[in-house]
Amino acid sequence: MQPVQDYLCVDLETTGLNPKLDKIIEIGALRVKNGRIEDSFHTMVHPGRTLSPRAEELTQLTAEDLRDAPLIGEVIPGFLEFAGGLPLLGHFVLFDYSFLKRAAVNARLSFEREGIDTLKIARQYLSGLPGRQLSALCAHYGIELRAHRALGDAAATHLLYQRLCGEFFDPEDCAVFLPQPLIYKVKREGPATRAQKERLRTLFARYSVEPDCEIELLTKNEASRLIDRIRAAYGSLQKKDQ
């Protein structure tokens, strides 16, 4: 048995860590055949909201960088076509998969995959290192890394996987190197209703709140959470606004 050498190495940059609440802002992917990079996929993604200072600091991306970027619903079909049926490779690959699957489901597309996780491999074989973040592992192996940018992280993860295979792969004990089903349950979120959008505009005007998102791009759940957040912060509407 040989290690898997055909895979899609993927990395995302996002507005935060929660796929239910946060958004993809950059996708980088490498299609690898026989252990060599065959093609690449890269795009910025407009998140429909303001980037937090923390997200800007980590990614060095700004609102200007994303202003003309496509929405995730416009991007995800092309990404899935590029991915084909290949297993995913990533560093904590379930994180990337969860964001991508949510985007696919919201676009009424299926996205079920197996994955290989370099973080799991590193935890099993490199437990003695002080850290197993991608940056720490790249430093350990002398792999060049442009941290927190999607395509650079994907390229570094591909090289890391190849090094881990060369050093630790054993046909008699290789379970952690084999693709495993990626499990993330998600239901499609419909767009915000007209009533929700009107309520939000009323709330923003009533409390002189500057929106940090594009109302027309919100889902029903996002709109509901935002309404609750504004009410909690500024008080309930008067009866006439109910």
Summary of the structure (lengths in Angstrom):
residues: 242
radius of gyration: 20.5
end to end distance: 65.3
largest distance: 71.2
contacts: 718
relative contact order: 0.14
helix: 45%
strand: 17%
